[in-house]
């Protein structure tokens, strides 16, 4: 029983750690994809969370069934050779974009919180991620099992502090929509975009992880619990941010701004957790992107890591929030094909 509990926890933590990157933990993704639609955006978080729990578990099971070593097997199985091939290439590009965003986020925290240069934090993160990915999926899973609980705890602490300060007043959660910053014309589409690109990102780690988990019960529970945690955290982050509107929307890293209004220890702790969240998603992005380059170009895995990392460092000069606003919505539309295909295959019982 103890081993099964640990395995379920490891799967759930890996899932949460892969999805909660710089965009989610900073609050920037939550603002753009949900809060920008006003109160109805909270329903969007619930919709995305349902997809995370349901389809995340299905992806883990597919990984086991296909004995997957990467995300490619799942893509081709679900979407077919032609569409799967197109998604394979675009996913590789997206993973590179995700890595670039995580590195940019580390540079932003380094500049705004540590008073160091943007490139100092960016390069330090790049080196740490590259060394960790060399250990493979097992090493990434272990790191996520350690990092994810700390991130959850720090988010809860900031939320409780906000509630204690403001009091639980429902009127504080009432905010006007901000159409100029929405990634899609409707909140339902925005939730689908958000879930879609994160599901493909999750597949890079969940598929090969599923092949290592023998118990079907562990695979399903791990995916369901991971999806539930993502939903609760998303709602909690949205609540914290809306409590501090409209000033919070002027900051590139909303949650770091909120923590700065609280105790100095809280601010330092969340900055550390934010960097660790970037670290988790950067690992998944670099791993997936490097395995793709390895198979496509015939390079060794270490050589692929170096090439991808150096390229991402260069592209990270664009900036954090600009990258999120550009890269994620575009790939979300492409990734919708994958989400729809997953749902189709699920109901067909394949």
RAURLIN-V883578 format. One record per run of one state. SS is the DSSP state (hx for helix, st for strand, lp for the rest). FROM is the first residue (numbers start at 1). LEN is the number of residues. If there is no record, write none. Layout:
ss:SS from:FROM len:LEN
ss:SS from:FROM len:LEN
This chain:
ss:lp from:1 len:1
ss:hx from:2 len:18
ss:lp from:20 len:2
ss:hx from:22 len:5
ss:lp from:27 len:1
ss:hx from:28 len:6
ss:lp from:34 len:1
ss:hx from:35 len:31
ss:lp from:66 len:5
ss:hx from:71 len:42
ss:lp from:113 len:5
ss:hx from:118 len:16
ss:lp from:134 len:2
ss:hx from:136 len:31
ss:lp from:167 len:3
ss:hx from:170 len:4
ss:lp from:174 len:5
ss:hx from:179 len:3
ss:lp from:182 len:5
ss:hx from:187 len:24
ss:lp from:211 len:5
ss:hx from:216 len:28
ss:lp from:244 len:3
ss:hx from:247 len:4
ss:lp from:251 len:3
ss:hx from:254 len:7
ss:lp from:261 len:3
ss:hx from:264 len:34
ss:lp from:298 len:3
ss:hx from:301 len:18
ss:lp from:319 len:1
ss:hx from:320 len:29
ss:lp from:349 len:2
